[in-house]
Amino acid sequence: FFPLECSRGQTKKVGAIMSQEAARKHQILWSKEMTSRDATVESVLTLYARNGSKFSARNLATAAHRIAKYNIKSRLNLRNDQRIYDLAKACQNRISEMEAQHLGNIAWAYGKLGISIPSLFDAIADFALKMAHEFDAQTLSNTAWAFATVRIKKPKLFEALAQNAILKFDHEFKAQDFAIICWAFATINYQAIDFYKSLAKVVTARLEKKGEQIFFSPQNLSNIMWAYATVGITTENVFFRTIIQITLRTLHEFAAQDFANIAWAFAHIKNLPQLENFFHTLATEAIPKLNKFKPKELTNFAWAFATANIKNDILFQAIAQAALPKLQAFIPQDFATMSWAFAVICGQKKYTHQFLKTLAQEASQPNKINKFKAQDFANITWAFATANIQLPQFFHTVAKALSPKILKTYKPQDYANTAWAFATMNIQSPELFQAIAKEIKPKKLHEFSSQHLTNMAWAFATLNIKVPHFFEAIADAALIKLSNFQSQNFSNTAWAFASIDIKHPSLFNAMAISALPQLNNFKCQELANTAWAYATIDSQDYDFFFAIADIAQIKIQNFCPQEFSNTVWAMAVIGIDVPSFFNAVAIQAQSKLNEFAPRELANTAWAYANLGYVDHSFFQAIATASIAKLSTFTPQDFANMAWAFACVDWKELNIFHALLNTIAANNNIIFDPRNLSQLYQVFLHFQLEFPHATFPLVHNQQKLFAAFQAQGVRPSKTQRSVAAALNRIGWNHSFEYITPEGLSIDIAQPAEKIAVEVDGPFHFLKSRTEGTPIENGPTKFKSRLLQRLGWTVIHIPHFEWDRVNTSSAKQDQYLRKKLCDLPLHNQQLPQDALPPHNQQIPQEILPPLPLQEKVEEISYTLHHNLDLMGEMQDMHDTYDDL
């Protein structure tokens, strides 16, 4: 028997078929060899190197998949093995022959190996877009996982995967598929709201089915929740409640990472009623397992409880105990995060201080501190300052480690937190702060939030580090952001600039305008600090002070001693006439005076005296509270308190004896010239009021007198103008006469003891209503001293002189009227200077009606600027006296 004879063409066709059959048999054998129990990473790579050119698309996908799977145990570093890259190139070239599962397997393999080959992933993404509808649940999730793992973002691919996943949620997806695809989308920060909402709805339904929950492992649950928290979807409360219920049933199966992840996730969820109980249950289950937690898991678990504001001392003590043996394995972020968590949730506890001191000691090691990043430095210093842990050496170590290179990587919050921490702990590090000021360019400041700007200004001011150009830049940035300022921002910024004596009128004016509508929202301390700051820079925005006083009066019941003291001091420095506010302070503060510090008592008494407000019962209470605290008084406290009681014409000797005898008994008290000058005025009051008593500081009388005399006098232009007018009408006088007691009189007839005092604006309180201005306390005090020394005092208020300053005739007639009002035995006018007996003073000399008064004042301001300059000099002279 002979075979049939074939044509040449038929022979070739049969040969090709036989060759293909042989190749398929080899490919099947190679697949079996690669998937056998004896296969290894090396055996697969060797097989590919020998026969890869004959591999089918399926063989290539199988090779990649098996290498990655076997390497899970082998843990070989294949990044430098050229065969891996050759295999990737072959897969890329044959991509069009791949089936859906092949694409998923290849992507998963290189993702698992941690080898990112952009050209391969680009090819997979392009081809997967065409066939994503063919992907099953596992292929969808594995593909998403792979791209996320190697951090290759392909938005179009992820959109296609999400759309096709939603279609398969109900019937194909398993628990692990849900968890993996959720993790992948969150890792790559793919914001697919519809995807997450659909997944939540389906998973909730699946979990609520009887028996279905057993398929969701602790890792599945924690990864799903981690994903939702990471992408910021925190309002799916029905879904979250279901997750909590299933979690509580399976907590006994949770590993350390599961505890850390699910706690981290739920820390981002707000307004879930059962959340606090859930966290406490987590803590109870986790505490026995904390020794198995890795450093990162411990810190994340602590961070979660702190972020959710769940206070659990037993847990945090257990975390501290578990962390101590592992501190050497902590990385910088662990040190910073753990410190932050303990500071936030239990910063004042003794165990926290002990733990964080040990933590700081370990973090200070050169091999640790030198690896800190910007945020690590900012967070750990913030934590230690928040917990008020006194570790100056640690802060100095941090300051040295903060090189210019690291400062360049700082974000606004890092700058603000670091500066705030150093200032809060009063750590003087001028070099660091100068470096910060140098590094933060004006343009960079515009990236700072309102709170960051405020914290920077506050920190520099608190440490008294004055960098004018830096504060100028802060002011410029703040002016742009005033619409975002809250009460604390206004208060702290104003305080900072005033504290280091940087006056920035445009900033303070703009802040006053912006703050005015918000004053109702200011806390008591913010009101007091704002008033203090504006007074310290000598602001002339009287309406703003009146508004502060009005709001402060409403909130006066909640004021603390420092707030009482600072607010009344501010009003007194500016000379604001707010009697109802001061009456309210006297009523509310009187019962709290025993809580006042000496400085607060002295400043309060000084403020009332400076404004000329006398409340006998309040001053009596101040005297009683002060006598009990004299041992802690400073020289300024003694001087201010004694002056205040003398200024209000106090007629009881006990407070003066208590103050002055304490001074006399202590040789270590050193007064500055201003304080000595105040005490000389006290001496004059004492001698006149208590002539039979011995002044306790009599041995220092000459020293006090010399200090008082050394203040000097600087006559204003108005004063010179009045003196010239008096000369014109023939009233001879001495200009700037000094009495034997050292009191300076603007214009005087010493022989007759007639004193003419020209009172500029700073002799009067600023009132919110029209009417005759009220003299302030120092002006009344000086007049009273002169009168008790036998002088007749004539006052020439600036507002009266302004009305007649338009002509010599008006000035002369005004002065004649003033002198005519003297008691007869003191009149020394020439006969021709007196008006006839029946002559009336012209109407134009009399005080005008309020409207006329306002018009004339405006006119005078416009045409007599030089006189106003003289008045300003007088204001400053009077302010110096105060």
Beta strands, then each sheet from edge to edge (+ up, - down):
strand 1: 734-738
strand 2: 744-749
strand 3: 754-759
strand 4: 792-797
sheet 1: 1+ 2- 3+ 4+
end
